[in-house]
Amino acid sequence: SPMLANIELYGGEVVAWDAWTGTPMLVRNKVGDGYVYTFTLWAYPGHEQFQKFTATWVEELACEAAERDVYVIDDSREVFWTRWVDGDKTTVMLLNTDWTEKHNVKDVVLVADGYAYELEVTERKILIAEIENGEVNVEEYEL
């Protein structure tokens, strides 16, 4: 693919490759106690051809590196979420970014301290979940 760089590996290993050509798309090199990952794309990682690929790998690598006691499982990959920790209180904000159909609903699972909570995230609304002392309070707001 003209969108993938032609590379030579010097101690690195291929983590992901193009299924049709075998061309590396993600490589890693050991540096100190960790690894450096490189996307071998000529296009920027958010390019429409690579957006899902790079987003999936960034999420996977971030999850491996971070200790996650609160996170969201989103099979649709259309719900943006962010988390703030303030002492014993954690706030999670969720937004359905699928604007193709007004008021569509995405089902997600909020995992907090080992418990799973099924939530519906509606387009044009924001969910705010506050987690404190083992309790979860979820509010929905119109945008």
N, C-alpha and C positions, 0 to 999 in steps of 0.2 A: 504494500500500500504506500502511495506517495506521502501519506500523512504520518508514517512511522519512520523514525530515524534508522539508518543502517549503522549498527554499533558493533564494536569489538569489546568483548568482556575481558578485563584484566583483573581476575580475582572475584568478580561479581557473579551472582547467580540469577538466572531468569526466574521470576516469580509468576508472571503471566505473559502469555503470548497470543498472537493472532491465530485463530484456529485454522484459517485457510492457508496462510503462508508460513507459519511457524516463527514469524518475526517477533522478537521480544517487544512487549509493551510496558512491562514494569520489571525493573531489576533492583537488586539490593546488594550492598557491599557492607562487610563488617568493618566497623570503625570503633575502636575502643571496646566498651562493653555493650554497644548497641549496633544499630544498622542505619544506613542511609538508603532511602528508597528513591528511585528516579523513574518517572514516566518518560518513555522514549518516544514522545509524540512531537511532531513539528508544530502541531496546532496547540493552542492553549488548552488546559485540562477541561475547561467548561464548554469547549466546542460541542455543538450538537451531536456530532458523531461519537464523541468520547464521554459526554457528561455522565451518563449512567455508570459507565465503566469506572471512571475516576472517583465518582461519588461513593460507589460501593467499596472501592479499595481504601479510600480515605477513612470511611466509617469503620471498616474492618480493622485497619491499623490503629486507629484511635481507640477502639474498644479493647484491643489487645494491650495497649499501653496504659490505659486508664483503669483505675479501680472504680467500678461502677456499682454504686448501691442504689442509684435512681437512674432509670433510663426508659426509653420508649421503644416498643417493637412496632414497626409500621411496615406491613407487607406491601402496601400501595406505593411506598416511597414518595408520597405526595404531602406528607405532614411535616412541616418544619417545626422543630421544638428546640427549646433552650432551657437551661437550668441555672438557677442562682442558689448558692448556699450562703446563709447568713446565720451563723451559730448553729442552733439546733433546728432551724427552719429552712426547708428547701422549697423553692418555688419553681414550678415547671410551667412554661407557657407553650401552647400548641396552636398551630395555624394550618388549616387545610389550604394548600397552594394549588389545588386543581380547580382552575377557574373556567374549565370548559363547559361546565353545567352549573347553573345557579343553584345554590343550596344543596349540592351533593354532599354525601356523608362518607367519611372514611373511618373505619374501625381500627383502633389501635389498642395496645396494651401498655399501661403505665406500670412499670415494675419499681416498687419502692420498698427497700429494706426486706426483700425476699417475698413480698406479697405482690400479686398481679391484679390490676384493676382494669376492666374492659371499659373503654371510653369511645364515644362517637364524636368526631370532630367535623363540624358542619362548615362548609364554605361560607365566607362572610361573617364568621363568628370566631372568637378566640376563646380557648379554654385556658383557665388558670387553675392549676392544682397546687395547693399549699400542703406540705407534708411536715408535720411536727408532732413529736412525742407519739409516734406510731399511728397517728390519725391522718387521713387524707380528706381535704375539703376541696371540691371542684366547683368552680363558678364559670358560667358561660356569658360572654359579652358580645353585643353586636358591634361590628366595625362600621 
